[in-house]
C-alpha cells in the first residue's frame, strides 16, 4: 500500500516549522520531507524526528539563491565548485537525519546559454554527486518540473530524465516523479510510471489545477493509488501540495471525507490544537511551549481501500519504519 510523507514546506503552515513535525505525527504521517534543512541545526531536526518517531524521507541539495529566484545550480558551468560543496553539505545533514535519498533541482537555463554546455555541466555534476552519495549509501534523485510554474527549468519531462540517467551512467541516479508536474507537461501518468518504475525512487503528489490536495482537480488519485499497488511501487509518496483551506481540512478531502473520516479529522483538529498550545501529541513540550496534558499515542493509520475499492489517503504506519511556505513561519521557502 502507498505510504505517505508530509511535506513540511507546504503542509501545516498554520504553525512554525519545528512544530510541524508534531503536527504531522498527530495527523497520522510516519514520514516527512521538505525542501531544505539548512536553516536549522541538524540536532534540532534530529530531535524532532526522534521525539515523534518520524522517518526523514527526503530533502534537496542546496539550490543556490532561492529567495533570488534560483531553482538549482547543477547546470551552471561557473557554479561547479559551489555545487560540489553543496553535495558535501547535504550529505552531512542527510547522515545526521538518517535520510537515504537526496533530490537535485537542476536549475533554470540562463537566456542565450549553450544547451550543450549546460548539459555537459549537468552530467558531470550528477556523475560526481551520484558517486559521492553512493559511498554513503544515499540515493541521488533528479526531478522534472513543469515550465508553467518555473519557466525555463532545464529538466521538464520523464523521458528527458531517463536520457539524462543514461548519459550519467550511474546506478545511483533515479527519478523523483511529481504527479502534478508531469500531469501538466505530459499526462499519461499511469503508463509512464509503470514503464519507468525501475528508475522512479520517489513520488510526489498534488492535484491540478491549483496544486491543491487530491480530490480538488482532474487527477484520478484513487485509480493511481491502486495502480501503484498493482505495479509494485514500494517507495514513499510525498504530499507536496498547497492546502486549499487548512491542512487538516485538506486531508479530510483527500481521504474521501466519509462520515468516519470527518469524525477523525475533527478529533485530529482538536489534538493538533492541544499540540500547538500545550505540547506534542506524545506528551513532550512543543518548541517554546509548556508540557502537554495530552496522552501518549501512536497512530497506526495506513492507506487502505474502502468498500468500493477506492483508496483513502490515510497516512503512515507509525514509527520510523514505515514522509509554499510562509516566511514568517520559519522555513522560508516557496515550493518548486
C-alpha positions as CSV (number, residue, x, y, z in Angstrom):
1,X,0.0,0.0,0.0
2,X,1.2,3.5,-0.6
3,X,3.0,5.2,2.3
4,X,2.6,8.9,2.5
5,X,5.1,11.5,3.8
6,X,4.1,15.0,4.9
7,X,5.9,17.8,3.0
8,X,6.5,20.2,5.8
9,X,7.4,23.0,3.5
10,X,3.8,23.1,2.2
11,X,1.7,21.4,4.9
12,X,0.9,22.6,8.4
13,X,1.9,26.2,7.6
14,X,-0.5,27.2,10.4
15,X,2.4,26.8,12.8
16,X,6.1,27.4,13.0
17,X,8.3,24.9,11.1
18,X,9.7,22.9,14.1
19,X,6.2,22.4,15.4
20,X,5.1,20.8,12.1
21,X,6.8,17.5,13.0
22,X,4.4,17.0,15.9
23,X,1.5,18.1,13.7
24,X,2.5,15.5,11.0
25,X,2.7,12.7,13.6
26,X,-0.6,13.7,15.2
27,X,-2.3,13.6,11.7
28,X,-1.0,10.1,11.2
29,X,2.1,10.5,9.0
30,X,5.1,8.3,9.5
31,X,7.5,10.2,7.3
32,X,8.3,13.8,6.5
33,X,10.1,15.6,3.7
34,X,10.8,19.3,3.0
35,X,12.7,21.4,0.5
36,X,15.8,22.3,2.6
37,X,17.0,21.7,6.2
38,X,19.9,24.1,6.1
39,X,18.3,27.0,8.0
40,X,18.2,24.7,11.1
41,X,20.7,23.0,13.2
42,X,21.0,19.3,12.5
43,X,20.5,18.4,16.1
44,X,17.2,20.4,16.3
45,X,15.8,18.5,13.3
46,X,17.0,15.1,14.6
47,X,15.4,15.8,17.9
48,X,12.0,16.4,16.2
49,X,12.3,13.2,14.2
50,X,13.2,11.1,17.2
51,X,10.6,12.7,19.5
52,X,7.8,11.9,17.1
53,X,9.0,8.6,15.6
54,X,9.2,10.0,12.1
55,X,11.3,9.0,9.1
56,X,13.2,11.7,7.2
57,X,12.2,10.6,3.7
58,X,13.9,13.3,1.5
59,X,15.3,16.7,1.2
60,X,17.1,18.6,-1.6
61,X,20.6,19.5,-2.3
62,X,21.4,23.2,-1.8
63,X,19.9,25.0,-4.8
64,X,21.6,28.4,-4.9
65,X,19.9,31.7,-4.1
66,X,16.3,30.5,-3.6
67,X,15.0,33.9,-2.5
68,X,16.6,35.4,-5.6
69,X,14.7,33.1,-7.9
70,X,17.3,30.3,-8.4
71,X,16.0,26.8,-8.6
72,X,19.2,24.8,-8.7
73,X,22.7,25.3,-9.9
74,X,23.7,21.9,-11.3
75,X,23.5,23.1,-15.0
76,X,25.6,26.3,-14.4
77,X,29.2,26.0,-15.7
78,X,30.5,28.7,-13.4
79,X,29.0,27.2,-10.2
80,X,30.5,23.7,-10.3
81,X,32.6,24.3,-7.1
82,X,29.6,25.6,-5.3
83,X,27.5,22.6,-6.4
84,X,30.1,20.2,-5.2
85,X,30.4,21.9,-1.8
86,X,26.6,21.6,-1.6
87,X,26.8,17.9,-2.1
88,X,29.0,17.5,0.9
89,X,26.8,19.8,3.0
90,X,23.7,17.8,2.0
91,X,25.4,14.5,3.0
92,X,26.3,16.0,6.4
93,X,22.6,16.7,7.0
94,X,21.3,13.5,5.5
95,X,23.6,11.3,7.6
96,X,22.6,13.2,10.8
97,X,18.9,12.8,9.9
98,X,19.1,9.1,8.6
99,X,17.8,10.3,5.3
100,X,18.7,7.9,2.5
101,X,17.8,10.0,-0.6
102,X,18.5,13.5,-1.8
103,X,16.9,15.4,-4.7
104,X,18.8,17.6,-7.1
105,X,17.0,20.5,-8.6
106,X,19.0,21.1,-11.8
107,X,18.1,24.7,-12.4
108,X,16.8,27.3,-14.8
109,X,18.6,27.6,-18.1
110,X,20.1,31.2,-18.5
111,X,19.0,33.1,-21.5
112,X,21.2,32.6,-24.6
113,X,23.2,29.8,-22.8
114,X,24.6,27.0,-25.0
115,X,22.3,23.9,-24.3
116,X,25.2,21.5,-24.9
117,X,27.4,23.2,-22.4
118,X,24.6,23.2,-19.8
119,X,24.0,19.5,-20.4
120,X,27.7,18.7,-20.2
121,X,27.9,20.5,-16.9
122,X,24.8,18.8,-15.6
123,X,26.1,15.3,-16.5
124,X,29.4,16.0,-14.9
125,X,27.9,17.3,-11.7
126,X,25.4,14.5,-11.4
127,X,28.1,11.9,-12.0
128,X,30.1,13.5,-9.2
129,X,27.1,13.6,-6.8
130,X,25.9,10.1,-7.6
131,X,29.2,8.5,-6.9
132,X,29.8,10.6,-3.8
133,X,26.4,9.8,-2.4
134,X,26.8,6.1,-3.3
135,X,29.7,5.9,-0.9
136,X,27.4,7.0,1.9
137,X,24.5,4.7,0.8
138,X,22.4,7.7,-0.2
139,X,20.4,7.7,-3.4
140,X,20.5,10.7,-5.8
141,X,17.3,11.8,-7.4
142,X,16.5,14.4,-10.2
143,X,13.1,15.9,-10.6
144,X,11.4,17.0,-13.9
145,X,9.4,20.2,-13.2
146,X,6.8,21.9,-15.3
147,X,7.7,25.0,-17.2
148,X,4.5,26.9,-16.4
149,X,5.3,27.2,-12.7
150,X,9.1,27.5,-13.3
151,X,9.7,28.9,-16.9
152,X,12.9,27.8,-18.4
153,X,13.5,24.9,-16.0
154,X,16.0,22.6,-17.7
155,X,14.6,19.2,-16.8
156,X,10.9,19.0,-17.6
157,X,9.9,15.5,-18.8
158,X,10.2,11.9,-17.8
159,X,11.9,10.7,-21.0
160,X,14.4,13.6,-20.7
161,X,15.2,12.4,-17.1
162,X,15.7,8.8,-18.4
163,X,18.0,10.0,-21.1
164,X,20.0,12.0,-18.5
165,X,20.3,8.9,-16.3
166,X,21.7,7.1,-19.3
167,X,24.3,9.8,-20.0
168,X,25.4,9.9,-16.4
169,X,26.0,6.2,-16.4
170,X,25.4,5.6,-12.7
171,X,23.3,3.0,-10.9
172,X,22.8,5.6,-8.2
173,X,20.7,8.1,-10.1
174,X,16.9,8.0,-10.0
175,X,13.8,10.0,-10.8
176,X,11.7,11.9,-8.4
177,X,8.4,11.7,-10.2
178,X,6.0,14.5,-9.3
179,X,2.5,13.7,-10.5
180,X,1.4,17.3,-10.6
181,X,4.3,18.5,-12.7
182,X,4.1,15.6,-15.1
183,X,0.3,15.9,-15.5
184,X,0.9,19.4,-16.8
185,X,3.9,18.5,-19.0
186,X,2.9,15.2,-20.5
187,X,-0.1,13.4,-18.9
188,X,-0.3,9.6,-19.4
189,X,0.6,9.2,-15.8
190,X,-0.2,5.5,-15.2
191,X,1.6,4.2,-18.2
192,X,4.6,6.4,-17.7
193,X,5.0,5.4,-14.0
194,X,4.7,1.7,-15.0
195,X,7.2,2.0,-17.9
196,X,9.8,3.8,-15.9
197,X,9.1,2.2,-12.5
198,X,12.7,0.9,-12.1
199,X,14.0,4.4,-12.4
200,X,11.5,6.0,-10.0
201,X,12.7,6.2,-6.4
202,X,10.2,8.7,-5.0
203,X,6.8,10.1,-6.0
204,X,5.1,13.4,-5.0
205,X,1.5,14.4,-5.4
206,X,-0.8,17.4,-5.8
207,X,-3.9,17.9,-7.9
208,X,-4.2,20.1,-11.0
209,X,-5.2,22.8,-11.5
210,X,-4.2,24.8,-8.4
211,X,-1.7,22.3,-6.9
212,X,-4.1,21.6,-4.1
213,X,-4.9,18.3,-2.3
214,X,-6.1,15.2,-4.2
215,X,-9.8,15.4,-4.9
216,X,-9.7,19.1,-5.9
217,X,-8.9,18.7,-9.6
218,X,-8.7,16.5,-12.6
219,X,-6.3,13.7,-11.5
220,X,-7.9,10.4,-10.6
221,X,-5.9,9.6,-7.5
222,X,-7.9,6.6,-6.2
223,X,-7.1,5.0,-9.6
224,X,-3.4,6.0,-9.4
225,X,-3.0,4.6,-5.9
226,X,-4.5,1.3,-6.9
227,X,-2.3,1.3,-10.0
228,X,0.9,1.9,-7.9
229,X,-0.1,-1.0,-5.7
230,X,-0.6,-3.2,-8.8
231,X,2.7,-2.4,-10.4
232,X,4.6,-2.9,-7.2
233,X,5.7,0.6,-6.2
234,X,7.1,0.4,-2.7
235,X,8.6,3.8,-2.1
236,X,7.2,6.9,-0.3
237,X,4.7,9.4,-1.8
238,X,5.3,12.9,-0.6
239,X,2.3,15.1,-0.1
240,X,3.7,18.3,-1.7
241,X,0.5,20.3,-2.2
242,X,-0.9,23.6,-1.1
243,X,-3.9,23.0,1.1
244,X,-6.9,24.9,-0.4
245,X,-8.0,25.9,3.1
246,X,-6.3,24.3,6.1
247,X,-4.1,21.3,6.2
248,X,-6.5,19.1,8.2
249,X,-9.5,20.0,6.0
250,X,-7.4,19.2,3.0
251,X,-6.5,15.8,4.5
252,X,-10.2,15.2,5.1
253,X,-11.0,15.9,1.4
254,X,-8.1,13.7,0.3
255,X,-9.3,10.8,2.3
256,X,-12.7,10.8,0.6
257,X,-14.4,12.5,3.6
258,X,-17.0,9.9,4.6
259,X,-18.6,10.4,8.0
260,X,-15.9,8.3,9.8
261,X,-13.1,10.3,8.3
262,X,-14.7,13.6,9.1
263,X,-15.1,12.5,12.7
264,X,-11.5,11.5,12.8
265,X,-10.4,14.9,11.3
266,X,-12.5,16.7,13.9
267,X,-10.6,14.8,16.6
268,X,-7.3,15.4,14.9
269,X,-8.0,19.1,14.7
270,X,-8.6,19.2,18.5
271,X,-5.5,17.1,19.1
272,X,-3.4,19.5,16.9
273,X,-4.8,22.5,18.8
274,X,-3.6,20.9,22.0
275,X,-0.2,20.2,20.5
276,X,0.2,23.8,19.3
277,X,-0.9,25.4,22.6
278,X,0.2,22.8,25.2
279,X,2.8,20.4,23.8
280,X,3.1,17.5,21.4
281,X,0.7,14.6,21.0
282,X,3.1,12.2,22.7
283,X,3.3,14.3,25.8
284,X,6.5,16.2,25.0
285,X,6.7,20.0,25.0
286,X,6.4,21.6,21.6
287,X,9.1,24.1,20.7
288,X,8.9,27.0,23.1
289,X,5.8,25.8,24.9
290,X,4.9,24.1,28.1
291,X,4.2,20.4,28.7
292,X,1.1,18.8,27.3
293,X,-1.6,17.0,29.2
294,X,-2.4,15.0,26.0
295,X,-1.8,11.3,26.5
296,X,0.9,9.4,24.7
297,X,-0.4,7.9,21.5
298,X,1.0,6.2,18.4
299,X,-1.0,6.4,15.2
300,X,-1.4,3.2,13.2
301,X,-3.3,4.6,10.2
302,X,-2.4,3.2,6.8
303,X,-3.5,3.8,3.2
304,X,-6.4,1.4,2.7
305,X,-9.3,0.8,0.4
306,X,-12.9,1.4,1.3
307,X,-15.7,-1.0,0.5
308,X,-15.8,0.4,-3.1
309,X,-12.2,-0.3,-3.6
310,X,-11.2,3.3,-3.5
311,X,-8.1,4.4,-1.6
312,X,-8.5,6.9,1.2
313,X,-5.4,8.9,1.9
314,X,-4.9,7.5,5.4
315,X,-1.3,8.1,6.1
316,X,1.7,6.3,7.6
317,X,2.1,3.2,9.7
318,X,3.5,4.6,12.9
319,X,7.2,4.5,14.0
320,X,10.3,5.0,11.9
321,X,9.9,2.0,9.6
322,X,7.1,2.5,7.5
323,X,7.0,11.0,4.5
324,X,4.5,27.5,-0.4
325,X,5.8,28.1,3.0
326,X,5.1,31.4,4.6
327,X,8.3,33.1,5.5
328,X,7.2,34.2,9.0
329,X,6.6,30.5,9.9
330,X,10.2,29.6,9.9
331,X,11.0,27.5,6.8
332,X,11.3,30.5,4.4
333,X,10.7,28.7,1.1
334,X,8.1,28.5,-1.6
335,X,7.9,25.0,-3.0
336,X,9.2,24.2,-6.5
